[in-house]
């Protein structure tokens, strides 16, 4: 059984790379409202981890020893993603373009996270979207999944996952959605899907006493979108 000790794995990578091991980027967080008290405030992180296929294509042209290692080996890239989540300690993480849900859950569980995953059944790349949350702070109430595999009457395929969580320290409810929009769709198509998703999330929010809604998504935009 593979160890879930992310610290040991990171130490191994640092030893392997020496002074070429780069520190993780510092990121700023936006603060919204005062709905939660200081004691019960929550931190949310949105993370498109990029499909293995595209990560390799992007990084293979760049001249960097670290990037060369990252280009072909998820177990390098994956460990650094876990390192970043561990460093910033978000209460909730929404993830898209995820090929390795079991890997992430394996290393996030010991850090206090649980997760929910939705596989994109129309993709040959075995990718999905996920929501990870700190189980000590949140209770999972309901899960909603979107897509033609569960909603065959939809005129378009909408790839998303929504969870309703109760914050244990405040008893407030939070609706969290992770969605991935296909870059192959034109802007009008993406907006149509987004409008459908927003209407559904509004209904879910209203059914839960106008719960706050957080959407983490890859809008699939491109230069021609």
Secondary structure, DSSP 8 states (H G I E B T S, - for coil): -----HHHHHHHHHHHHGGG-------------SSS-GGG---EEEEE---HHHHHHHHTTS--HHHHHHHH-HHHHHHHHHHHHHHHT-SEEEEEEES-HHHHHHHHHTTTEEEEEEE-TT-TT--EEEEEEETTTEEEEEEEEESTTT-TT-SS---EEEEEEEETTT--EEEEEEEE--TTS-HHHHHHHHHHHHHHHHHHHHHTTS-EEEEEEE----TT-
